[in-house]
Amino acid sequence: MSKTVTQQKSKKAPSKKVIFVVEDDVARQKEIKIALSHQHHWTFEFYATGKEVLDQLDRKPLAVFIDQDHSSIDNKTKDSIKLIDYIMEKDHDSHVIVFSETENDVLTTEALKHGAIDYIVINDHQYIKMENELRWMEGFLEEREENKKFKMYSTLMTGMVILVVGILIYLYYSEQL
C-alpha cells in the first residue's frame, strides 16, 4: 500500500478532516502535498489505486480527489467513473472530485452524473482549483455546523414555548374548575 500522510494545523477548527487523493504518480503526490498542505487543517492521504481507497472508506473521508488517469492493479477500480460509483455506494457523505491534466467534456459529464461534485483541469501543475474546492468544503462544513446549532436552538425554544403555553392553559382551566 503506497500511502503518504500530510497533516496541517489551523487555529479555526481543532478536528482534522481526512482527504483521500488517488494518484499513482509520486512526483504529483509531492506537488499536491506541497501546494495544499499549508493551507488547511486537513490530513491528506495518498493512494496509488482505487482499491486502496475503497479499503479505507469506512474512515469516512471528507473528500476523495481522483486522478482520471490513475493506474490500478485490479479491473474493479481501474475506471474513475466506476470508482466514483463504488465510493458513492459505500459512502454518500464524501465529496468526490475528479482531476486531470487534460480537459475531457465526456468524462466531465459522466463524472458529474455519477456523483462527483467537480471535474478539475490542472494546468502547469497549479493546484489553485483544488485549493478552492477545499475552501468551499470548509465553508460548507462551517455552515452545516451553524445550521445544526440553529436547528437545535430553534427546537429547544419551540419546546419551551409549548411547555409554557401548556402550563398556562393547565393553570387557567384548573382555576375554573
C-alpha positions in Angstrom: 0.0 0.0 0.0 1.6 3.3 -1.0 0.2 5.9 1.3 1.6 9.2 2.2 0.1 11.3 5.0 0.5 15.0 5.5 -1.1 16.9 8.4 -1.9 20.5 8.6 -2.7 22.8 11.6 -5.2 25.5 11.9 -6.5 27.7 14.7 -10.0 27.7 13.4 -11.0 24.1 13.7 -9.4 21.7 16.2 -10.6 18.5 14.5 -8.8 17.2 11.4 -10.6 16.1 8.3 -9.3 13.4 6.1 -8.9 13.9 2.3 -8.0 10.9 0.2 -6.1 11.5 -3.1 -5.9 8.7 -5.7 -2.7 9.5 -7.6 -0.2 6.9 -8.7 2.5 9.5 -9.7 4.8 10.0 -6.7 6.0 13.4 -8.1 2.4 14.6 -8.5 1.7 13.4 -4.9 4.5 15.6 -3.6 3.3 18.6 -5.7 -0.2 18.3 -4.3 1.1 17.9 -0.8 3.3 21.0 -1.0 0.6 23.1 -2.7 -2.2 22.2 -0.4 -0.8 21.1 3.0 -0.1 24.5 4.4 -3.5 26.0 3.6 -5.9 23.9 5.6 -6.4 21.8 8.7 -6.7 18.6 6.6 -4.9 15.3 6.7 -4.1 14.2 3.2 -3.6 10.5 2.4 -2.4 9.5 -1.0 -3.2 6.2 -2.6 -1.9 4.7 -5.8 -5.0 2.7 -6.7 -8.7 3.0 -6.3 -8.8 -0.4 -4.5 -6.7 1.1 -1.7 -9.2 3.9 -1.2 -12.2 1.5 -1.2 -10.5 -0.4 1.6 -10.3 2.8 3.7 -13.7 4.3 3.0 -15.0 3.2 6.4 -12.9 6.0 7.8 -15.3 8.5 6.2 -13.1 10.9 4.3 -14.5 14.4 3.7 -13.4 14.3 0.1 -11.8 11.9 -2.4 -9.8 13.5 -5.2 -9.4 11.0 -8.1 -6.8 11.4 -10.8 -8.6 10.5 -14.0 -5.5 8.6 -15.3 -4.7 6.7 -12.1 -3.5 3.2 -12.6 -5.0 0.2 -10.9 -3.9 -3.3 -10.0 -7.5 -4.6 -10.3 -10.1 -4.2 -13.0 -12.8 -3.3 -10.5 -11.5 0.2 -9.8 -9.5 1.0 -13.0 -12.1 3.3 -14.4 -12.5 6.6 -12.5 -16.3 6.5 -13.2 -16.6 3.0 -11.7 -14.5 4.2 -8.7 -17.0 7.1 -8.2 -19.9 4.6 -8.3 -18.2 2.4 -5.7 -17.4 5.4 -3.4 -21.0 6.7 -3.7 -22.4 3.3 -3.0 -20.3 2.9 0.2 -20.2 6.5 1.5 -22.7 9.1 0.3 -21.2 11.8 2.5 -17.8 12.0 0.9 -17.3 14.7 -1.8 -15.7 13.2 -4.9 -13.6 15.4 -7.2 -12.0 14.1 -10.4 -8.9 15.9 -11.7 -6.7 15.6 -14.8 -4.2 17.5 -16.9 -6.4 17.4 -19.9 -10.0 18.6 -20.4 -12.4 15.9 -21.3 -16.1 17.0 -21.7 -17.4 13.5 -21.9 -15.7 12.3 -18.8 -16.6 15.5 -17.0 -20.3 15.0 -17.8 -20.1 11.3 -16.8 -18.3 12.1 -13.5 -20.9 14.6 -12.5 -23.8 12.3 -13.5 -22.3 9.6 -11.2 -21.9 11.8 -8.2 -18.7 13.8 -8.5 -19.1 17.4 -7.4 -16.5 18.7 -9.8 -14.0 17.9 -12.5 -10.8 20.0 -12.2 -8.3 20.5 -15.0 -4.9 21.1 -13.6 -2.7 23.1 -15.9 1.0 23.5 -15.4 0.9 21.8 -12.1 -1.1 24.6 -10.4 -3.5 23.5 -7.8 -5.5 26.6 -7.3 -8.7 24.9 -8.3 -8.1 22.1 -5.8 -7.4 24.7 -3.1 -10.7 26.5 -4.0 -12.6 23.2 -3.6 -11.1 22.7 -0.2 -12.0 26.3 0.8 -15.6 25.7 -0.4 -15.7 22.5 1.7 -14.5 24.4 4.7 -17.3 26.9 4.3 -19.8 24.2 3.6 -18.9 22.4 6.8 -18.9 25.6 8.9 -22.3 26.5 7.5 -23.7 23.0 8.1 -22.5 23.1 11.8 -24.2 26.5 12.2 -27.4 25.1 10.7 -27.3 22.2 13.2 -26.8 24.6 16.1 -29.7 26.8 14.8 -32.0 23.8 14.4 -31.1 22.6 17.9 -31.7 26.1 19.4 -35.0 26.5 17.5 -36.2 23.1 18.6 -35.3 23.9 22.2 -37.1 27.3 22.1 -40.2 25.8 20.4 -40.3 23.1 23.1 -40.0 25.7 25.9 -42.8 27.8 24.4 -45.1 24.8 24.1 -44.3 23.8 27.7 -45.0 27.3 29.0 -48.3 27.6 27.0 -49.3 24.1 28.2 -48.6 25.1 31.8 -50.6 28.4 31.4 -53.5 26.5 29.8 -53.4 24.0 32.7 -53.4 26.7 35.3 -56.2 28.6 33.6 -58.5 25.6 33.4 -57.6 24.2 36.8 -58.7 27.5 38.4 -62.0 27.5 36.7 -62.9 24.1 38.0 
